[in-house]
């Protein structure tokens, strides 16, 4: 495992000497635009494991993506190797259909401290809730980014992340009531505390999320990738392409339903992913919004 190979994967060619916020942001943005957030292994007969070398080979050498425990573990390793002050945190994701936070800590985050200021770096959430810049860990401050306005609030040592989105323009009105569309303009994302975690703290969750019939990830095949002006997502057979700020305070959301034979080609052309095994797409209604 080496940094040069990782940066060749993400296309980053900037400085490796400066451990500042500007460099961190640049490295981070190259990661989220090159490495998809995806759970396709579950739906093509592969097991997801959290050993760093396995994650590195999957994402860097096989040019795949991964979920938060893979993406953020790799990102954390890269930043630590570069000399950043990093640690892992664990979060509880909000389920809008149950209107409640998960009771299991399933989301792995990276905390980075620069010049005494703490930032959250999360390269493993995907779709419109994927931050594009490290977020300063400060309560009650609106932090506008291209995807929308993010904000942390802190109460009794628990931190909450929420996001305010723009209005949505959907040209294909057949999808105007799609269950994939987020209906609320302000959405809770996850909650966490500042207790440092290790990757081993997520071993049970890694198995649970890819095997339980109650898991979002067994109910939907998901592949999402950030672009320079939005993101694209393949959920089951539905391809979505979102352009942020298409018009003033409005995002363009385009939907296409793929035929079975188009899925493999779309993964290659839109996400630069080639699978070793055949994908069996799935999209159980509910549980996930973009």
FENZI-V867212 format. One record per residue. N is the residue number from 1. RES is the residue in three letters. PSI is psi in degrees with one decimal (NA if undefined). NEAR is the number of other C-alpha atoms within 8 Angstrom. D_FIRST is the distance of its C-alpha to the first C-alpha in Angstrom with 1 decimal. Layout:
# FENZI-V867212
{{N & RES & PSI & NEAR & D_FIRST} {N & RES & PSI & NEAR & D_FIRST}}
This chain:
# FENZI-V867212
{{1 & UNK & 128.6 & 5 & 0.0} {2 & UNK & 155.2 & 5 & 3.8} {3 & UNK & -35.7 & 7 & 7.1} {4 & UNK & -40.3 & 6 & 8.9} {5 & UNK & -39.3 & 9 & 7.6} {6 & UNK & -46.6 & 9 & 8.2} {7 & UNK & -27.8 & 10 & 11.5} {8 & UNK & -35.9 & 8 & 12.4} {9 & UNK & -40.4 & 10 & 12.3} {10 & UNK & -15.0 & 11 & 14.6} {11 & UNK & 10.1 & 8 & 16.6} {12 & UNK & 129.9 & 9 & 16.6} {13 & UNK & 15.3 & 5 & 18.0} {14 & UNK & -162.9 & 6 & 19.6} {15 & UNK & 144.3 & 6 & 19.5} {16 & UNK & 3.4 & 7 & 16.6} {17 & UNK & -30.5 & 5 & 19.2} {18 & UNK & 124.0 & 6 & 21.4} {19 & UNK & 61.2 & 11 & 20.8} {20 & UNK & 174.4 & 7 & 23.7} {21 & UNK & -38.4 & 7 & 24.7} {22 & UNK & -44.7 & 6 & 24.9} {23 & UNK & -43.3 & 12 & 21.3} {24 & UNK & -45.0 & 10 & 20.1} {25 & UNK & -41.7 & 10 & 22.4} {26 & UNK & -45.9 & 10 & 21.1} {27 & UNK & -43.6 & 9 & 17.4} {28 & UNK & -45.5 & 14 & 18.7} {29 & UNK & -35.3 & 10 & 21.0} {30 & UNK & -35.6 & 11 & 18.5} {31 & UNK & -51.8 & 11 & 16.4} {32 & UNK & -18.5 & 12 & 19.6} {33 & UNK & -6.2 & 12 & 20.9} {34 & UNK & -31.4 & 11 & 18.0} {35 & UNK & 113.5 & 14 & 16.8} {36 & UNK & 152.8 & 15 & 19.7} {37 & UNK & 114.9 & 16 & 20.9} {38 & UNK & 154.1 & 11 & 21.8} {39 & UNK & 28.0 & 12 & 22.8} {40 & UNK & -24.8 & 10 & 23.4} {41 & UNK & -39.3 & 9 & 21.7} {42 & UNK & -32.2 & 13 & 24.8} {43 & UNK & 12.3 & 13 & 27.2} {44 & UNK & 26.6 & 10 & 25.8} {45 & UNK & 22.7 & 7 & 25.6} {46 & UNK & 151.2 & 7 & 21.9} {47 & UNK & 135.8 & 6 & 21.0} {48 & UNK & 123.1 & 8 & 18.8} {49 & UNK & 159.5 & 7 & 16.9} {50 & UNK & 7.0 & 11 & 15.1} {51 & UNK & 131.1 & 6 & 12.6} {52 & UNK & -41.6 & 8 & 9.4} {53 & UNK & -37.9 & 7 & 7.3} {54 & UNK & -43.8 & 9 & 10.3} {55 & UNK & -44.4 & 12 & 10.4} {56 & UNK & -48.0 & 11 & 7.0} {57 & UNK & -39.1 & 9 & 8.2} {58 & UNK & -49.9 & 11 & 11.6} {59 & UNK & -44.0 & 12 & 11.4} {60 & UNK & -49.5 & 11 & 9.1} {61 & UNK & -37.4 & 8 & 9.7} {62 & UNK & -2.1 & 7 & 13.1} {63 & UNK & 41.9 & 11 & 14.2} {64 & UNK & -178.3 & 11 & 15.8} {65 & UNK & -156.2 & 11 & 16.6} {66 & UNK & 178.1 & 14 & 17.3} {67 & UNK & -171.2 & 11 & 19.7} {68 & UNK & -39.1 & 15 & 19.6} {69 & UNK & -22.2 & 14 & 17.8} {70 & UNK & -54.5 & 11 & 14.8} {71 & UNK & -49.8 & 14 & 15.1} {72 & UNK & -27.7 & 14 & 16.0} {73 & UNK & -44.8 & 13 & 13.6} {74 & UNK & -43.8 & 11 & 10.6} {75 & UNK & -41.6 & 11 & 12.9} {76 & UNK & -39.7 & 12 & 13.8} {77 & UNK & -45.2 & 8 & 10.4} {78 & UNK & -48.9 & 9 & 10.1} {79 & UNK & -39.9 & 11 & 13.8} {80 & UNK & -41.4 & 10 & 13.6} {81 & UNK & -29.8 & 7 & 11.1} {82 & UNK & -8.4 & 9 & 13.7} {83 & UNK & 6.0 & 7 & 16.5} {84 & UNK & 150.6 & 11 & 18.1} {85 & UNK & 100.4 & 9 & 20.2} {86 & UNK & 154.1 & 11 & 18.9} {87 & UNK & 160.7 & 10 & 19.9} {88 & UNK & 145.1 & 13 & 20.2} {89 & UNK & 164.9 & 15 & 23.6} {90 & UNK & 137.5 & 14 & 25.2} {91 & UNK & 159.6 & 13 & 27.7} {92 & UNK & 116.3 & 14 & 30.5} {93 & UNK & 141.6 & 12 & 30.9} {94 & UNK & 133.3 & 12 & 34.4} {95 & UNK & 106.1 & 10 & 36.0} {96 & UNK & -25.3 & 8 & 38.7} {97 & UNK & -26.9 & 6 & 40.5} {98 & UNK & -7.7 & 5 & 41.1} {99 & UNK & 44.8 & 7 & 41.4} {100 & UNK & 155.2 & 7 & 39.4} {101 & UNK & 149.0 & 10 & 36.0} {102 & UNK & 152.1 & 9 & 34.1} {103 & UNK & -7.2 & 5 & 34.9} {104 & UNK & 136.0 & 6 & 31.3} {105 & UNK & 100.0 & 11 & 28.4} {106 & UNK & -7.3 & 11 & 26.1} {107 & UNK & 125.5 & 10 & 24.4} {108 & UNK & 130.6 & 13 & 21.4} {109 & UNK & 161.4 & 13 & 21.6} {110 & UNK & 129.9 & 14 & 19.9} {111 & UNK & 132.3 & 12 & 22.3} {112 & UNK & 132.5 & 12 & 21.8} {113 & UNK & 123.9 & 11 & 24.5} {114 & UNK & 121.8 & 12 & 25.4} {115 & UNK & 41.7 & 4 & 28.5} {116 & UNK & -5.3 & 5 & 29.8} {117 & UNK & 136.0 & 8 & 29.5} {118 & UNK & 140.5 & 10 & 27.5} {119 & UNK & 147.1 & 12 & 25.9} {120 & UNK & 127.1 & 12 & 24.7} {121 & UNK & 113.6 & 12 & 21.7} {122 & UNK & 101.8 & 12 & 21.6} {123 & UNK & 19.7 & 14 & 19.6} {124 & UNK & 45.8 & 13 & 20.5} {125 & UNK & -37.5 & 10 & 24.3} {126 & UNK & 178.9 & 12 & 25.1} {127 & UNK & -145.2 & 12 & 28.5} {128 & UNK & -6.7 & 7 & 30.9} {129 & UNK & 4.5 & 10 & 29.7} {130 & UNK & 115.7 & 11 & 26.3} {131 & UNK & 150.0 & 11 & 26.6} {132 & UNK & -12.4 & 10 & 25.8} {133 & UNK & 151.2 & 9 & 25.7} {134 & UNK & 139.5 & 12 & 24.8} {135 & UNK & 128.2 & 9 & 28.0} {136 & UNK & 133.9 & 8 & 29.8} {137 & UNK & 82.4 & 9 & 30.6} {138 & UNK & 140.0 & 7 & 34.4} {139 & UNK & 136.7 & 9 & 37.1} {140 & UNK & 8.6 & 8 & 39.5} {141 & UNK & 123.2 & 8 & 38.1} {142 & UNK & 131.5 & 8 & 37.8} {143 & UNK & 88.0 & 8 & 34.5} {144 & UNK & 134.5 & 7 & 35.2} {145 & UNK & 173.6 & 10 & 32.3} {146 & UNK & -41.0 & 9 & 32.4} {147 & UNK & -19.1 & 12 & 32.2} {148 & UNK & -161.6 & 10 & 35.1} {149 & UNK & 116.9 & 11 & 36.0} {150 & UNK & 154.6 & 13 & 33.8} {151 & UNK & 134.6 & 12 & 35.2} {152 & UNK & 142.8 & 14 & 34.4} {153 & UNK & 145.8 & 11 & 37.4} {154 & UNK & 134.2 & 10 & 37.5} {155 & UNK & 121.4 & 6 & 40.1} {156 & UNK & 44.9 & 4 & 40.3} {157 & UNK & 9.2 & 7 & 36.7} {158 & UNK & 131.6 & 10 & 35.5} {159 & UNK & 138.5 & 12 & 33.8} {160 & UNK & 134.2 & 12 & 34.5} {161 & UNK & 132.1 & 12 & 32.9} {162 & UNK & 162.4 & 12 & 35.2} {163 & UNK & 135.2 & 13 & 35.3} {164 & UNK & 127.3 & 10 & 38.3} {165 & UNK & 169.7 & 9 & 38.2} {166 & UNK & 176.5 & 10 & 40.5} {167 & UNK & 160.7 & 8 & 43.0} {168 & UNK & 134.2 & 8 & 41.9} {169 & UNK & 119.6 & 8 & 43.5} {170 & UNK & 99.0 & 11 & 43.2} {171 & UNK & -40.4 & 7 & 44.8} {172 & UNK & 98.1 & 8 & 44.8} {173 & UNK & -11.6 & 6 & 47.2} {174 & UNK & -21.0 & 5 & 46.6} {175 & UNK & 8.8 & 8 & 43.5} {176 & UNK & -23.2 & 8 & 45.2} {177 & UNK & 21.7 & 6 & 45.4} {178 & UNK & 139.9 & 6 & 42.1} {179 & UNK & -9.6 & 9 & 40.8} {180 & UNK & -19.2 & 8 & 37.4} {181 & UNK & 131.1 & 9 & 39.0} {182 & UNK & 126.4 & 8 & 38.9} {183 & UNK & -28.9 & 4 & 42.6} {184 & UNK & 145.8 & 5 & 42.5} {185 & UNK & -24.1 & 9 & 41.9} {186 & UNK & 124.4 & 8 & 40.4} {187 & UNK & 129.6 & 8 & 37.8} {188 & UNK & 141.8 & 10 & 36.4} {189 & UNK & -59.2 & 11 & 32.6} {190 & UNK & 169.3 & 12 & 31.5} {191 & UNK & 154.3 & 13 & 32.3} {192 & UNK & 164.3 & 11 & 30.4} {193 & UNK & -179.2 & 10 & 30.9} {194 & UNK & 17.2 & 7 & 29.0} {195 & UNK & 123.4 & 6 & 28.2} {196 & UNK & 140.5 & 8 & 24.6} {197 & UNK & 163.6 & 9 & 22.8} {198 & UNK & 163.4 & 8 & 19.9} {199 & UNK & -33.2 & 10 & 17.9} {200 & UNK & -25.5 & 5 & 20.1} {201 & UNK & -11.9 & 7 & 23.1} {202 & UNK & 9.8 & 12 & 22.3} {203 & UNK & -43.8 & 9 & 22.1} {204 & UNK & -45.5 & 7 & 25.7} {205 & UNK & -37.6 & 10 & 25.5} {206 & UNK & -43.0 & 13 & 22.6} {207 & UNK & -45.5 & 8 & 24.9} {208 & UNK & -47.8 & 9 & 28.0} {209 & UNK & -25.8 & 11 & 27.0} {210 & UNK & 1.4 & 11 & 26.1} {211 & UNK & -28.2 & 8 & 29.1} {212 & UNK & 135.1 & 8 & 32.0} {213 & UNK & -14.1 & 6 & 34.7} {214 & UNK & -6.6 & 6 & 35.1} {215 & UNK & 137.6 & 11 & 31.6} {216 & UNK & -38.4 & 9 & 31.3} {217 & UNK & -18.0 & 11 & 28.3} {218 & UNK & -16.4 & 14 & 30.3} {219 & UNK & -18.2 & 11 & 33.1} {220 & UNK & 136.4 & 12 & 31.3} {221 & UNK & 125.6 & 17 & 28.6} {222 & UNK & 132.6 & 13 & 27.0} {223 & UNK & 117.7 & 13 & 24.8} {224 & UNK & 148.0 & 14 & 25.1} {225 & UNK & 133.5 & 16 & 23.7} {226 & UNK & 146.0 & 13 & 24.8} {227 & UNK & -174.4 & 8 & 26.4} {228 & UNK & -19.4 & 6 & 27.8} {229 & UNK & 12.6 & 7 & 31.1} {230 & UNK & -137.1 & 12 & 30.6} {231 & UNK & 162.5 & 14 & 28.7} {232 & UNK & 152.2 & 14 & 29.0} {233 & UNK & 136.6 & 13 & 29.0} {234 & UNK & 110.9 & 12 & 29.6} {235 & UNK & 111.2 & 13 & 31.2} {236 & UNK & -121.6 & 10 & 32.7} {237 & UNK & 5.2 & 13 & 34.6} {238 & UNK & 117.2 & 11 & 35.1} {239 & UNK & 126.7 & 12 & 33.3} {240 & UNK & 135.2 & 11 & 33.8} {241 & UNK & 120.5 & 11 & 33.3} {242 & UNK & 132.9 & 11 & 34.0} {243 & UNK & 118.3 & 11 & 34.9} {244 & UNK & 143.2 & 11 & 35.3} {245 & UNK & 40.7 & 11 & 38.5} {246 & UNK & -42.6 & 9 & 39.9} {247 & UNK & 172.9 & 7 & 43.3} {248 & UNK & 121.4 & 5 & 44.2} {249 & UNK & 35.3 & 8 & 42.9} {250 & UNK & 133.3 & 12 & 42.1} {251 & UNK & 141.7 & 14 & 39.0} {252 & UNK & 126.6 & 14 & 39.3} {253 & UNK & 112.9 & 12 & 38.1} {254 & UNK & 131.4 & 10 & 38.4} {255 & UNK & 142.1 & 11 & 38.3} {256 & UNK & 136.4 & 7 & 38.2} {257 & UNK & 122.2 & 7 & 38.6} {258 & UNK & 150.3 & 9 & 36.7} {259 & UNK & 158.3 & 7 & 38.1} {260 & UNK & -43.4 & 6 & 36.1} {261 & UNK & -10.1 & 6 & 35.4} {262 & UNK & -13.7 & 8 & 34.1} {263 & UNK & -49.7 & 10 & 31.2} {264 & UNK & -43.3 & 9 & 28.7} {265 & UNK & -40.3 & 8 & 29.6} {266 & UNK & -40.8 & 9 & 29.4} {267 & UNK & -40.1 & 11 & 25.9} {268 & UNK & -46.8 & 10 & 24.9} {269 & UNK & -37.2 & 8 & 27.1} {270 & UNK & -25.2 & 7 & 26.8} {271 & UNK & -2.2 & 11 & 23.3} {272 & UNK & 37.4 & 8 & 21.4} {273 & UNK & 129.4 & 9 & 20.7} {274 & UNK & 121.0 & 8 & 21.5} {275 & UNK & 146.5 & 6 & 21.8} {276 & UNK & -26.4 & 4 & 21.7} {277 & UNK & 162.3 & 6 & 24.7} {278 & UNK & 131.1 & 6 & 27.8} {279 & UNK & 137.1 & 9 & 28.0} {280 & UNK & 96.3 & 6 & 31.1} {281 & UNK & 150.4 & 10 & 31.7} {282 & UNK & 145.1 & 11 & 33.5} {283 & UNK & 82.4 & 10 & 35.1} {284 & UNK & 133.1 & 6 & 37.4} {285 & UNK & 148.8 & 5 & 39.4} {286 & UNK & -177.2 & 8 & 38.8} {287 & UNK & -10.5 & 8 & 36.0} {288 & UNK & 131.3 & 7 & 34.0} {289 & UNK & 155.3 & 8 & 35.0} {290 & UNK & NA & 8 & 33.7}}
